[in-house]
Amino acid sequence: MTLLRSALVVVLALTASGCGLFGGAAPPAPVEPELPPGPVAFDLVGDSQMNAGCNSARGYLYPLSSEATFLATPVQAFWDDPETVLADDLAGTVRDATVRPGSTSNLEEVTLEGAPFLGIAADLRTPQDDQWRTVLPASQVRGRSILVTVTEGGLRVTSR
């Protein structure tokens, strides 16, 4: 009787554990942790020499479904009407802040609204080449604090 009881306990344990021996369910697939919806914060820092050291600049965050148009549009055409230029590539709300030389502006709780890319741009007086803009994959910025330093001719982006 003890042997029969022990065998029954083993069978019940195997069935309850879902090992598949008696048609039990397979173990559940591991659940991937969800990433936070966007950067924790966006800090825009004005270098002391930004815009000749005496003019403010406006920095912008663009949630993008594709980076192609953002990177291909010439600077003057872009600033004429960025929302129209980006059209279907714009995947969420544009956020912006003004920064002055030697100061910092902060945007808290910036979200990407599911966009796979984050475009960052600054409207500078005399940008050098394409340094006025950059694109980052959303996977690199989710859950991080982004620091964008606006220099005399471009952007320097780091995460903390």
Beta strands, then each sheet from edge to edge (+ up, - down):
strand 1: 41-46
strand 2: 57-64
strand 3: 95-99
strand 4: 104-108
strand 5: 117-123
strand 6: 133-137
strand 7: 145-150
strand 8: 155-159
sheet 1: 4+ 1- 7- 8+
sheet 2: 3+ 2- 5+ 6-
end
